[in-house]
Structure formats: structure tokens, C-alpha cells
Amino acid sequence: MKKKLLGLMLLSGLFAFSVAASDGVSLRQKAQQAVEAGNYEEAYQTYQELSSQCDSIYQQIYGEEIEDLRATYRIDELELQNKEYANRLLSYFIGIVLFLSAAFLVCFFFFRRQNKQLTISRKKLEEAKILAEESVKNKSLFLSNMSHEVRTPLNALAGFSSILSMDGIDDDTIRECDDIIRLNSDLLLKLINDVVDISCIDLEHMQFHLASCDAVALCKYVVQTMEKIKHTQADILFRSDLDSLMIDTDSSRLQQVLINLIVNASKFTKQGQITLSLEQKGDEAHFAVTDTGCGIAPELHSRLFGRFEKLDEKAQGTGLGLSICRLIIKRLGGDICIDPSYTDGARFVFSHPLGERSEA
């Protein structure tokens, strides 16, 4: 009994100070008093009661602590779940942002490319529209010029041919009619040749037949020929300090350019001189056709080489001569212009390479 009593005393010693009896006296003091009085049975029951109270206190304290731990664990678990959920939402948000950014960039570059292609297409359409309008304008100018230019020699051919069929005309009239018919036939042929030339030279696949040619001899031949068939009182001359100048060219095309320039000068030079000159500058030959005619106003220089451009509507021709000259010279590797510094008439100057140039 004493051993059990001592065990209960030790077990309940730590908590006895906090437990009080219903009459105001603590159970521990009551048990000590019973031990001092030798009433061990009462002391044992008192300590039993104290032990049961301690157990209930322990259960209550530990239960509360366990509940606190459980609540804390639940809170921590919820916080962890919330963090995981927040991290998952953040990952989803970042993924969605990256996807939308990538989609935006793809759409941006796609629409930018489409807009660029649309701009290019619109520009090409505008260029095609301008070319179409220019083509219609050129067609109208061509029909207008050709209807006038062709009608004049055809009327002359028809009229004077009918005169030749009449009875009783003398030989002088026949010769005069023959000269007029020949002149208008040549004019009509030149008009047709101009149209054929302008259509052929525009073709990119047309090849020029380049060969070595003496430019001095060619110029002399052109001047002699034009002097015989000229329709002006002006003298046609050739001047050059060179005895010979070999160039690689298409001689027939170069001859055509020289003839066109001299014929064009003869239309506006009734008297005076038309001079074809030639000189060498570096690796180029420089040709010039100078006249002492009425000249060309500076404000009209920019229009000279346009198609169907006629500065004098009363003059014969289609307005294609200078345009054909420029096309031929460009294909031969040179350049042509009017000399603005010459004021005693008009002077057309063009260059031609001495060696062979590759064609575009």
C-alpha cells in the first residue's frame, strides 16, 4: 500500500498545486494530512482522486494541444495548397501571356507582310494604270498624227496620179507630177518606216549586229547622200580633224540616227548650214549635228525626245524621229542630248563607245 501511495505521490506531485478540493483545501494537502495521521487508506484514495484529476487535466491539455496542432496543420496544408494553386495559376497566366504574345507577333508580322504585299500590288496597279493611260494617250496621238500625216501624201498621190491619166498634158507637167509623186511616196515610206522602227526597237529581244566600222567614212557618205536629196537651200557639211576612227557599231542603225538628225535639222533650216562633226574624247566618239535655223526654246528641251512630240504642228513627220534616235543610241551604249549652250540654232550631240558594248 505504501509503495502504491508513494508512486501516486510522485505522479501527481507536479500538478497537485493547481488542483483544489471543493471545500477550498487542495487534495495534496489533504493526502499529506492523512499520511501524517497514519490513515494510509484515506491518503491512498485521495491520491487516486488526485491522479484521476491529473489525467483529466492532461487529457484536456493534450487534447487542446493536439487540436491546435491539427488546426495548424490544416492551416499549413491549406496555405500549401493555396500556394500550389497560385503557382499553377501563375504558370497558366504566364503560358497564356506567352501564347498570346506569340500569336500577336505572328499576326503582326503576317498582317505587316500582307500590308507590304498589298502596298506593292497597289503600286504596281497604279503604275499599270499610268502605263495604260499613257498607252491610250500615245494611241490617240498616234492616230491623230498618222491620220494627218498619211492623208497629205495619199491625197497628193491620188490627185497627181489622176492628172497623169488625163489626155493632152505636156512633158513638163508630167515631169512635175512625177517629181511630186516621188516626193510624196518617199514621205509616205518614211512615215511607215518610222512606225516600224519605233515598234521594233522597243522589243527587248531585238539584237543589233555590231561590227567594226570607220565612223569618218560613214559620216562622209551620209553627208554626200543628204546633199543630193535635201529639200532645203542650206549647205550640208562634214567637219572633223580625224582621217579615220574605227568603232564597233551597227552601221545601218548609226546611219539612220545621222540621217534622222540631219533631216530634222533641214526642216527648220531653210538657209545657212547644217554641219555634221565628229571627234574622239577618251574611249568615246562624239557626234554633233549643228544647224543655223530657228532653234528650239529652252523650255521645250525636256519634250524633244518624247514620242509623238511635234514642236511645230505644221512640219511634216510623226514626231518619232528623235525618240527613235534616243532608243538606238541607248542600245549602242551611248547617250544623246541637245546642247543648251548653243544659241545660233540647234545642236544635237550624242556619244558612242569605241569598243563593243554588251547589250542589255
C-alpha positions as CSV (number, residue, x, y, z in Angstrom):
1,M,0.0,0.0,0.0
2,K,2.8,2.4,0.9
3,K,4.6,1.7,-2.4
4,K,1.4,2.4,-4.4
5,L,0.9,5.5,-2.3
6,L,4.5,6.8,-3.0
7,G,4.0,6.2,-6.7
8,L,0.8,8.2,-6.8
9,M,2.5,10.9,-4.8
10,L,5.3,11.2,-7.3
11,L,3.0,11.1,-10.3
12,S,0.7,13.8,-9.0
13,G,3.3,15.9,-7.3
14,L,3.9,18.2,-10.4
15,F,0.2,19.0,-10.8
16,A,-1.1,18.9,-7.3
17,F,-0.5,22.6,-6.8
18,S,-3.1,23.5,-9.4
19,V,-5.9,21.2,-8.2
20,A,-8.1,22.3,-5.3
21,A,-10.8,20.4,-3.4
22,S,-14.4,21.6,-3.3
23,D,-14.1,22.8,0.2
24,G,-11.1,25.1,-0.6
25,V,-8.3,22.7,0.6
26,S,-6.1,21.1,-2.1
27,L,-6.2,17.3,-2.4
28,R,-2.5,17.2,-2.0
29,Q,-2.6,18.8,1.4
30,K,-5.5,16.5,2.4
31,A,-3.5,13.5,1.4
32,Q,-0.4,14.7,3.3
33,Q,-2.5,15.2,6.4
34,A,-3.9,11.7,6.1
35,V,-0.3,10.3,5.8
36,E,0.8,12.2,8.9
37,A,-2.3,10.9,10.7
38,G,-1.4,7.3,9.7
39,N,-4.6,7.0,7.7
40,Y,-3.0,5.4,4.7
41,E,-6.2,4.2,3.2
42,E,-7.7,7.6,3.0
43,A,-4.4,9.1,1.8
44,Y,-4.4,6.4,-1.0
45,Q,-7.9,7.2,-2.1
46,T,-7.1,10.9,-2.0
47,Y,-4.0,10.4,-4.2
48,Q,-6.2,8.2,-6.5
49,E,-8.6,11.1,-6.9
50,L,-5.7,13.5,-7.4
51,S,-4.3,11.2,-10.1
52,S,-7.6,10.9,-11.9
53,Q,-8.0,14.7,-11.9
54,C,-4.4,15.0,-13.3
55,D,-5.3,12.5,-16.0
56,S,-8.4,14.5,-17.0
57,I,-6.3,17.7,-16.9
58,Y,-3.6,16.0,-19.0
59,Q,-6.2,14.8,-21.5
60,Q,-7.7,18.2,-21.7
61,I,-4.4,20.0,-22.1
62,Y,-3.0,17.4,-24.6
63,G,-6.4,17.3,-26.4
64,E,-6.3,21.1,-26.8
65,E,-2.7,21.0,-28.0
66,I,-3.5,18.2,-30.4
67,E,-6.4,20.2,-31.7
68,D,-4.2,23.2,-32.0
69,L,-1.6,21.1,-33.9
70,R,-4.3,19.7,-36.1
71,A,-5.7,23.2,-36.8
72,T,-2.2,24.5,-37.5
73,Y,-1.5,21.5,-39.8
74,R,-4.8,22.2,-41.6
75,I,-3.8,25.8,-42.0
76,D,-0.4,24.9,-43.3
77,E,-1.9,22.4,-45.6
78,L,-4.4,24.9,-46.9
79,E,-1.6,27.5,-47.3
80,L,0.5,25.0,-49.2
81,Q,-2.5,24.1,-51.4
82,N,-3.2,27.8,-51.9
83,K,0.5,28.4,-52.9
84,E,0.4,25.4,-55.3
85,Y,-2.9,26.7,-56.7
86,A,-1.4,30.2,-57.0
87,N,1.7,28.8,-58.7
88,R,-0.4,26.8,-61.0
89,L,-2.5,29.9,-61.9
90,L,0.7,31.9,-62.4
91,S,2.1,29.3,-64.7
92,Y,-1.2,29.2,-66.6
93,F,-1.2,33.0,-66.8
94,I,2.4,33.1,-68.0
95,G,1.7,30.4,-70.6
96,I,-1.4,32.3,-71.8
97,V,0.6,35.6,-71.9
98,L,3.4,33.9,-73.9
99,F,0.9,32.2,-76.2
100,L,-1.0,35.5,-76.8
101,S,2.3,37.3,-77.3
102,A,3.5,34.8,-79.8
103,A,0.1,34.9,-81.6
104,F,0.2,38.7,-81.6
105,L,3.7,38.7,-83.1
106,V,2.7,36.1,-85.7
107,C,-0.4,38.1,-86.6
108,F,1.6,41.4,-86.6
109,F,4.2,40.1,-89.0
110,F,1.6,38.3,-91.1
111,F,-0.5,41.5,-91.5
112,R,2.6,43.5,-92.0
113,R,3.7,41.2,-94.8
114,Q,0.2,41.3,-96.2
115,N,0.1,45.1,-96.0
116,K,3.5,45.3,-97.7
117,Q,2.4,43.0,-100.5
118,L,-0.8,45.0,-100.7
119,T,1.2,48.2,-101.0
120,I,3.4,46.7,-103.7
121,S,0.3,45.4,-105.5
122,R,-1.3,48.8,-105.2
123,K,1.8,50.5,-106.5
124,K,2.0,48.0,-109.4
125,L,-1.6,48.7,-110.1
126,E,-1.1,52.4,-110.1
127,E,1.9,52.0,-112.4
128,A,-0.1,49.8,-114.7
129,K,-2.9,52.3,-114.7
130,I,-0.4,55.1,-115.6
131,L,1.1,53.0,-118.4
132,A,-2.4,52.2,-119.6
133,E,-3.4,55.8,-119.6
134,E,-0.1,56.8,-121.3
135,S,-0.7,54.0,-123.9
136,V,-4.2,55.3,-124.6
137,K,-2.8,58.8,-124.8
138,N,0.0,57.7,-127.2
139,K,-2.5,55.7,-129.2
140,S,-4.7,58.8,-129.6
141,L,-1.7,60.9,-130.5
142,F,-0.5,58.3,-133.0
143,L,-3.9,58.1,-134.7
144,S,-4.2,61.8,-134.8
145,N,-0.7,62.4,-136.2
146,M,-0.8,59.5,-138.6
147,S,-4.3,60.4,-139.9
148,H,-3.0,63.8,-140.8
149,E,0.5,62.8,-142.0
150,V,-0.7,59.9,-144.1
151,R,-3.7,61.8,-145.6
152,T,-1.5,64.5,-147.1
153,P,0.8,62.3,-149.2
154,L,-2.0,60.0,-150.2
155,N,-4.1,62.9,-151.4
156,A,-1.1,64.1,-153.4
157,L,-0.5,60.7,-154.9
158,A,-4.2,60.2,-155.8
159,G,-4.5,63.8,-157.3
160,F,-1.4,63.9,-159.4
161,S,-1.8,60.3,-160.5
162,S,-5.2,61.2,-161.9
163,I,-3.6,64.2,-163.7
164,L,-1.1,61.8,-165.4
165,S,-4.1,59.8,-166.8
166,M,-5.6,62.9,-168.4
167,D,-5.2,63.5,-172.2
168,G,-3.2,66.4,-173.7
169,I,-0.8,67.1,-170.8
170,D,2.7,68.2,-171.8
171,D,6.1,66.7,-170.8
172,D,6.9,69.4,-168.3
173,T,3.7,68.7,-166.4
174,I,4.3,65.0,-166.5
175,R,7.8,65.5,-165.0
176,E,6.5,67.9,-162.4
177,C,3.7,65.4,-161.4
178,D,6.3,62.6,-161.4
179,D,8.6,64.6,-159.0
180,I,5.7,65.3,-156.7
181,I,4.5,61.7,-156.7
182,R,8.1,60.5,-156.0
183,L,8.4,63.0,-153.2
184,N,5.2,62.1,-151.5
185,S,5.9,58.4,-152.0
186,D,9.2,58.9,-150.2
187,L,7.5,60.8,-147.4
188,L,4.9,58.1,-147.0
189,L,7.6,55.4,-146.9
190,K,9.4,57.4,-144.3
191,L,6.3,57.6,-142.1
192,I,5.8,53.9,-142.3
193,N,9.5,53.2,-141.6
194,D,9.3,55.4,-138.5
195,V,6.3,53.4,-137.1
196,V,8.0,50.1,-137.9
197,D,11.3,51.3,-136.3
198,I,9.6,52.5,-133.1
199,S,7.8,49.2,-132.7
200,C,10.9,47.1,-133.4
201,I,13.4,49.0,-131.3
202,D,11.1,48.6,-128.3
203,L,11.4,44.9,-128.4
204,E,13.9,43.7,-125.8
205,H,14.9,40.6,-127.8
206,M,15.9,42.6,-130.9
207,Q,19.7,42.2,-131.5
208,F,21.9,44.8,-133.1
209,H,24.6,43.5,-135.5
210,L,27.8,45.1,-134.3
211,A,30.9,45.2,-136.5
212,S,34.0,47.3,-137.0
213,C,33.2,50.5,-138.9
214,D,35.0,53.7,-139.9
215,A,32.9,56.4,-138.5
216,V,34.6,59.1,-140.6
217,A,33.8,57.3,-143.9
218,L,30.2,56.7,-142.7
219,C,29.7,60.4,-141.9
220,K,31.1,61.4,-145.3
221,Y,28.7,59.0,-147.0
222,V,25.7,60.3,-145.1
223,V,26.5,63.9,-145.9
224,Q,27.0,63.2,-149.6
225,T,23.7,61.3,-149.8
226,M,21.7,64.0,-147.9
227,E,23.3,66.8,-150.0
228,K,21.8,65.1,-153.1
229,I,18.3,64.6,-151.8
230,K,17.9,67.6,-149.5
231,H,14.8,69.8,-149.5
232,T,16.5,72.9,-148.3
233,Q,18.8,75.6,-149.6
234,A,21.1,75.2,-146.6
235,D,24.5,73.5,-147.2
236,I,25.1,70.1,-145.5
237,L,28.8,69.8,-144.4
238,F,31.0,67.4,-142.6
239,R,33.9,68.6,-140.3
240,S,36.4,66.5,-138.4
241,D,40.1,66.6,-137.7
242,L,40.2,62.8,-137.9
243,D,41.2,60.9,-141.1
244,S,39.7,57.6,-139.7
245,L,38.0,56.4,-136.5
246,M,37.2,52.8,-136.1
247,I,34.3,51.9,-133.8
248,D,32.2,48.8,-133.1
249,T,28.6,49.6,-134.1
250,D,25.6,48.7,-136.2
251,S,26.4,50.8,-139.2
252,S,22.9,50.8,-140.6
253,R,21.4,52.0,-137.2
254,L,24.1,54.6,-136.7
255,Q,23.5,55.8,-140.3
256,Q,19.7,56.0,-139.5
257,V,20.4,58.2,-136.5
258,L,22.6,60.6,-138.5
259,I,20.1,60.8,-141.3
260,N,17.2,61.5,-138.9
261,L,19.1,64.3,-137.2
262,I,20.1,65.9,-140.5
263,V,16.5,65.6,-141.9
264,N,15.1,67.1,-138.6
265,A,17.6,70.0,-138.9
266,S,16.7,70.6,-142.6
267,K,13.0,71.1,-141.7
268,F,13.9,74.2,-139.6
269,T,16.9,75.4,-141.6
270,K,15.8,76.9,-144.9
271,Q,19.2,78.7,-145.4
272,G,22.6,78.6,-143.8
273,Q,24.4,75.5,-142.9
274,I,23.8,72.0,-141.3
275,T,27.1,70.6,-140.1
276,L,27.9,67.1,-139.0
277,S,31.0,66.9,-136.9
278,L,33.0,64.1,-135.3
279,E,35.7,64.0,-132.7
280,Q,37.2,61.5,-130.3
281,K,37.1,62.1,-126.5
282,G,38.8,59.3,-124.5
283,D,37.2,56.0,-125.3
284,E,34.2,57.5,-127.0
285,A,33.3,59.1,-130.3
286,H,31.3,62.3,-130.1
287,F,28.9,63.2,-133.0
288,A,27.2,66.6,-133.3
289,V,24.6,67.9,-135.8
290,T,24.6,71.7,-135.8
291,D,22.2,74.0,-137.8
292,T,21.7,77.7,-138.1
293,G,18.0,77.5,-138.2
294,C,15.3,78.9,-135.9
295,G,16.5,76.9,-132.9
296,I,14.4,75.4,-130.1
297,A,13.2,77.3,-127.0
298,P,14.9,76.1,-123.7
299,E,11.6,75.3,-122.1
300,L,10.9,72.8,-124.8
301,H,14.1,70.8,-124.4
302,S,12.7,68.3,-122.0
303,R,10.0,67.3,-124.5
304,L,12.2,66.8,-127.5
305,F,12.8,63.0,-127.1
306,G,9.2,62.1,-126.2
307,R,7.1,60.0,-128.6
308,F,4.8,61.8,-131.0
309,E,6.2,65.2,-129.8
310,K,6.0,67.8,-132.6
311,L,7.1,71.2,-131.7
312,D,5.8,72.5,-135.0
313,E,2.5,71.0,-135.9
314,K,2.8,72.3,-139.4
315,A,6.0,70.4,-140.1
316,Q,5.9,67.0,-141.8
317,G,6.6,63.9,-139.7
318,T,5.2,61.7,-136.9
319,G,7.1,63.1,-134.0
320,L,9.0,59.8,-133.7
321,G,12.4,60.7,-135.2
322,L,14.2,62.0,-132.1
323,S,12.6,59.2,-130.0
324,I,14.0,56.6,-132.4
325,C,17.4,58.2,-132.3
326,R,17.5,58.1,-128.5
327,L,16.4,54.4,-128.4
328,I,19.1,53.4,-130.9
329,I,21.9,55.4,-129.2
330,K,20.9,53.9,-125.8
331,R,21.1,50.4,-127.3
332,L,24.5,51.2,-128.7
333,G,25.8,52.2,-125.3
334,G,25.8,56.0,-125.7
335,D,23.7,59.0,-124.8
336,I,22.1,61.9,-126.8
337,C,21.1,65.4,-125.8
338,I,20.6,68.9,-127.1
339,D,23.4,71.4,-126.4
340,P,21.7,74.2,-124.3
341,S,24.7,76.5,-124.7
342,Y,24.4,76.8,-128.5
343,T,22.0,79.7,-129.3
344,D,22.6,80.2,-133.1
345,G,20.2,77.4,-134.0
346,A,20.1,73.9,-132.6
347,R,22.8,71.4,-131.9
348,F,22.2,67.7,-131.1
349,V,25.2,65.8,-129.6
350,F,25.5,62.1,-129.0
351,S,28.3,59.8,-127.8
352,H,29.2,56.3,-129.0
353,P,31.7,53.9,-127.3
354,L,34.7,53.0,-129.5
355,G,34.7,49.3,-128.3
356,E,31.9,46.8,-128.3
357,R,29.3,47.2,-125.5
358,S,27.3,44.3,-124.2
359,E,23.6,44.7,-124.8
360,A,21.0,44.7,-122.1
